[in-house]
Amino acid sequence: MNIKYVYRLLFHITLGVVFFIFVNLIPRLFFFFMIFYFILTIIMASKKQRKIEVLKACAYVVGIEVLLRMTNGALFYEASKYLVILFMLIGMFYDGISNKGSAYFIYLILLVPSIIVASSTIGFDANFRTNVAFVLTGPVSLGVSALYCLDRKITRNQLLDVLQYLSLPIVSLTTYLFLYAPSIKDTLRGTQSNFEASGGFGPNQVSTVLGIGMFTFCVFIFLKSKNIIITIINIMLFSAVTFRAIVTFSRGGVITSILMIMAFLFFLYLKSKSNERFRIVASLIAIVMVLGFTWVVSSSLTGGLIEKRYNNQDKKGLEKEDVSAGRVNLFLGELEGFIENPFLGVGANGMKELRIERMGKAIASHNEVSRILSEHGLIGIIILLILIIRPLAYRTENQSNIFFFAFFCFWFATINHSAMRIAAPGFVYGLALLNVIHEKKRPLHRKCLSE
């Protein structure tokens, strides 16, 4: 398994190089190959293995989404969210869903009124379809993921395999970023988000996905590094991904990742036996040292600008008035939209349309909570209550998933700084609802000693 892991890493490093060299051809070909491969794998899998193949397929699509977007590899912008929905629906067709999922059926139904309201303001045309799809594919993929994952049994090792499929394309993304912007100093323009260091794409999305990579490789260091060579490889990958996440100058993904790691380590420590806790503490010290080293390197290569960014300062060292980079004003504006239209809201993507009318420019929401309230009205409050209360209620019934709070934290933190621009928060939300069971130990067969 260690050799297979190394081969997979080498393949995805190579894939990042090939994407960079043949950016106009290979990403699109790989996109179609990926769809064909995973659909075939899911359909051909045994009944026992199919749920794992579904989760692996979704994890891989989530991990590669941003790389495909920045290379124009996907057939259309929201393709990854549609693929997550497709793979999950195929899984439901074969495996069914839990009878505990009624809350998420209600959640999906509650999304419909916003479409009706939007149709009256935008009109049924191509603009309506793209606008509604832009804001609702994320919530729908979350609902479908939750329905499929809720109370579905999976072992810890199987879940780690799913996280591996999530992390492998992030290795390709990291490789691509090193090739796209090898010199960080040449990309610096101040302390604002750095598009060049983010592959010429949105730093917020890049930082969010790299943050997932930070978390997964941290998990592998603690739970999936069986020898010193694999441990060193995982530490190096953790450091490389962390460095690229930091130099995007987008803080959301990095801070969210650290919160995830803290939540994971806390519950791992609680669940561990006393003889395992020393190794956990030793690994934690190593992680802190790697983080410290990576931060020092990042600070040096950015001429100290990264420290000013996290201190909310401009390149001259003067403190900025708005620590949220304009997100607070957007949040307050969407709350006004809720107050003005409290019953059914302004409709799907309605706030973006209102900003065009009032401000003359289209600005997408960064906060899913305020967006839900403004676009769904009072129904939005019910939606938020379902999304928050249902997983916490499930947690009281089943506490076997040590990743629960890390996954839940990722979803909630991400939707508050990046809304649901990418498929990751919806899929990871679903992973929090899995029923992680203990591995079945193979029985020992002892020969009877004849006299």
Residue pairs with C-beta under 8 A, 6 or more apart in sequence:
2 226
2 227
2 229
2 230
5 164
5 230
6 230
6 233
8 164
8 168
9 168
9 171
9 233
9 237
12 168
12 169
12 171
12 172
12 175
13 171
13 172
13 175
15 30
15 169
15 172
15 175
16 67
16 171
16 172
16 173
16 174
16 175
16 176
16 179
17 175
17 179
18 26
19 26
19 27
19 30
19 67
19 71
19 73
19 172
19 176
20 175
20 176
20 179
20 180
23 71
23 72
24 72
26 73
27 67
27 68
27 71
27 72
27 73
28 72
28 73
28 75
30 73
31 68
31 73
31 74
31 75
31 79
34 60
34 61
34 64
35 83
38 53
38 56
38 57
38 60
38 61
38 87
39 86
39 87
39 90
41 53
41 56
41 57
42 50
42 53
42 54
42 57
42 87
42 90
42 91
43 90
45 52
45 53
47 94
47 95
50 91
50 94
50 95
51 91
51 95
51 152
51 154
52 154
52 158
52 161
52 162
54 87
54 88
54 90
54 91
54 95
54 148
55 149
55 154
55 162
55 431
56 161
56 162
56 165
57 83
57 87
57 165
58 83
58 84
58 87
58 88
58 145
58 427
59 162
59 163
59 165
59 166
59 427
60 165
60 166
60 168
60 169
61 80
61 83
61 84
61 87
61 423
62 80
62 84
62 166
62 422
62 423
62 424
62 427
62 428
63 165
63 166
63 167
63 168
63 169
63 170
63 173
63 209
63 212
64 80
64 169
64 172
64 173
65 74
65 80
65 209
65 422
65 423
65 424
66 173
66 201
66 205
66 206
66 208
66 209
66 422
67 73
67 169
67 172
67 173
67 176
68 74
68 79
68 80
69 77
69 201
69 205
70 176
70 199
70 200
70 201
70 206
71 176
74 80
77 134
78 133
78 134
78 137
80 422
80 423
81 137
81 138
81 140
81 141
81 423
81 426
82 137
82 141
84 141
84 144
84 145
84 423
84 426
84 427
85 137
85 140
85 141
85 144
88 141
88 144
88 145
88 147
88 148
89 144
91 148
92 147
92 148
95 152
97 147
97 148
97 150
98 147
98 150
98 151
98 152
100 150
100 151
100 394
101 146
101 147
101 150
103 386
103 390
104 143
104 146
104 147
104 150
104 386
104 390
105 147
106 386
107 143
107 146
107 383
107 386
107 387
108 140
108 143
108 144
110 376
110 379
110 382
110 383
110 386
111 136
111 139
111 140
111 143
111 376
111 383
113 344
113 376
113 379
114 136
114 344
114 345
114 347
114 348
114 350
114 375
114 376
114 379
115 132
115 136
115 347
115 348
116 347
117 344
117 345
117 346
117 347
117 348
117 350
118 128
118 131
118 132
118 347
118 348
118 349
118 350
119 128
119 347
120 347
121 346
121 347
121 350
121 353
122 128
122 131
122 132
122 347
122 349
122 353
131 348
131 349
131 352
131 353
132 348
132 349
134 349
134 364
135 348
135 349
135 352
135 371
135 375
135 420
136 348
138 368
138 419
138 420
138 421
138 422
138 423
138 425
138 426
139 372
139 420
139 426
141 423
141 426
141 427
142 387
142 420
142 425
142 426
142 427
142 429
142 430
143 426
145 426
145 427
145 429
145 430
145 431
146 390
146 429
146 430
146 433
148 430
149 430
149 431
149 432
149 433
149 434
150 394
150 430
150 433
151 394
151 398
151 433
151 434
151 435
152 433
152 434
152 435
153 434
153 435
153 437
154 162
154 434
154 435
154 436
154 437
155 436
155 437
155 438
155 439
156 223
156 402
156 436
156 438
156 439
157 439
159 403
159 431
159 434
159 436
160 219
160 220
160 223
160 224
162 431
163 216
163 219
163 220
164 216
164 220
164 224
166 212
166 216
167 212
167 213
167 216
167 217
167 220
170 209
170 210
170 212
170 213
170 216
170 241
171 213
171 237
171 241
173 199
173 206
173 209
173 210
173 213
174 210
174 213
174 237
174 240
174 241
174 244
176 199
177 197
177 198
177 199
177 206
177 244
178 240
178 244
180 196
180 199
180 200
181 187
181 196
181 197
181 199
184 197
184 247
184 301
184 302
185 301
185 302
185 303
186 196
187 194
187 196
187 197
187 247
188 194
188 302
188 303
188 305
190 305
190 314
190 315
191 249
191 305
191 308
191 309
191 313
191 314
191 315
192 249
192 325
193 203
193 204
193 248
193 249
193 250
193 325
194 203
194 247
194 248
194 249
194 250
195 201
195 202
195 203
197 203
197 244
197 247
197 248
197 249
198 206
198 207
198 248
198 250
199 206
202 421
203 248
203 249
203 250
204 250
204 252
204 253
204 366
204 417
204 418
204 421
205 418
205 421
205 422
206 245
206 248
206 250
206 253
207 245
207 248
207 250
207 251
207 252
207 253
207 254
208 250
208 252
208 253
208 256
208 414
208 418
208 422
208 424
209 253
209 422
209 424
210 241
210 242
210 244
210 245
210 248
210 253
210 257
211 245
211 252
211 253
211 254
211 256
211 257
211 260
211 410
212 253
212 257
212 410
212 424
212 428
213 237
213 241
213 245
214 238
214 241
214 242
214 245
214 254
214 257
214 261
215 257
215 260
215 261
215 264
215 406
215 410
217 234
217 237
217 238
217 241
218 238
218 261
218 264
218 287
219 264
219 403
220 234
221 231
221 234
221 235
221 238
221 283
221 286
221 287
222 265
222 268
222 280
222 283
223 268
224 230
224 234
225 231
225 234
235 286
235 290
238 287
238 290
239 290
239 293
239 294
242 254
242 290
242 291
242 294
243 294
243 297
243 298
245 253
245 254
245 257
246 254
246 294
246 295
246 298
246 306
247 298
247 301
247 302
247 306
249 305
249 306
249 309
251 309
251 310
252 413
252 414
252 417
252 418
253 418
255 413
256 409
256 410
256 413
256 414
256 417
259 409
259 410
259 413
260 406
260 407
260 409
260 410
261 287
261 406
263 405
263 406
263 409
264 402
264 403
264 405
264 406
265 280
265 284
266 405
267 402
267 404
267 405
267 406
268 280
268 402
269 277
269 280
271 402
272 280
295 306
298 306
299 306
299 307
305 315
308 314
308 315
308 317
311 319
312 319
312 320
312 323
313 319
313 320
314 320
322 328
322 329
324 331
327 366
327 367
327 417
330 363
330 365
330 366
330 367
330 370
331 366
331 367
331 370
333 351
333 355
334 351
334 365
334 367
334 370
334 371
334 373
334 374
335 370
335 373
335 374
336 374
337 345
337 346
337 350
337 351
337 354
337 373
337 374
337 375
338 345
338 370
338 373
338 374
338 377
338 380
340 346
341 374
341 377
342 377
342 378
343 377
343 378
344 376
344 377
344 378
344 379
345 373
345 374
345 375
345 376
345 377
345 379
345 380
346 353
346 354
346 374
346 375
347 375
348 375
349 375
350 374
350 375
351 365
351 371
351 374
351 375
352 362
352 363
352 364
352 365
355 361
355 362
355 363
356 362
364 419
364 421
365 371
365 419
366 417
366 418
366 419
367 415
367 416
367 417
367 419
368 415
368 416
368 419
368 420
368 425
369 384
369 415
369 416
371 419
372 380
372 383
372 384
373 380
373 381
373 384
374 380
376 383
387 429
388 412
391 404
391 408
391 429
391 432
391 433
392 408
394 433
395 404
398 435
400 435
400 436
400 437
400 438
401 432
401 434
401 435
401 436
402 436
403 431
403 432
403 436
404 432
407 428
407 429
407 431
407 432
408 429
408 432
410 424
410 425
410 428
411 425
411 426
411 428
411 429
411 432
414 424
414 425
415 425
418 425
420 426
